[in-house]
Amino acid sequence: MARVHLPSGLTRHTGGVETVDVDAARVPDLIAALRDLFPQIADRLEEMAVAIDGEIYADPGYQPLRADSEVHLVPRIAGG
């Protein structure tokens, strides 16, 4: 299962959970599982960039996940 690290801005809506293991083959499956686990953060998940095993994806699309992947949800930073 991929280990998912949630940013501190979301943990106040997850009962303090910072890390969760999710069985998912691809990023959309992971996001769907997180929505099921924590419905109160569902709308914020689309705003996140995703770092998989140290590589950040602003648009993760269908990036594959390994059973031992480390996934960090990262708030996107707007700039100009």
N, C-alpha and C positions, 0 to 999 in steps of 0.2 A: 504494500500500500504506500502511496505517496504521502509524505509528511508535509502538511500545509501549515505555514506560519502566517497568522493573521496580524495585520497592523494594529497598533494600539487604539486607533480611532474606531475600530470595529469591536474590540473586545468588551466594551461597555454594553454592547448589544448581544453578546454571546455568553453572558453569565461569567465573564472573566476568562473564558477559554482562549488561549493564545495559539495553541498548536493542536491540530487534529489530523488523524490518519484517515485517508480517503482512498477507497479502491476505485480507481478510474484509469482508463486507457488513454484518454485525451483530455485536453483542457476543458472543452464544453461539458464533458461528463463530470469533471471535477466541480465546475461551477454549479451544475445541476444538483450534485450531491450536497454542496455547501448551502444551496437554497433550501433544500429539504431539511438539513440539520438546523439551520439558523434563518428561518423565514424573515426575521426582522432586519437582516442585512441584505436581502435579495436584491433590492434596487441599487445598492452601493457596489455590488460585485462587478457590474458592467463598467464602472468608473476606474477599475484597477488595472494596472499593468501587472504582468506576471513574470516572475523570475523563476526559471527552471534550471536547477543545478548550476546556478551562478550566472546564467545568461538571461538578460531582461528582454521581454517581448512586449512592446506597446500594444500590438495586435496579435495575441497568441494563436488565433485561428484554431487549427486542429493539431497543434503541437503534441506529439506523443509523450506519454509519461511512462517511466519505468517503475517497477515495484519499489525501488529504493530512491526514487526522485525526491529531492528537497524543493518544495515550491514555496515561494514567498509572494504574497499579494502586496503590491506596492502602489500607494496612491500616485496617480499621474500628476505631474507638475506642468501647469500651463505656462507658456512663455511666449515671448514675441519679439 
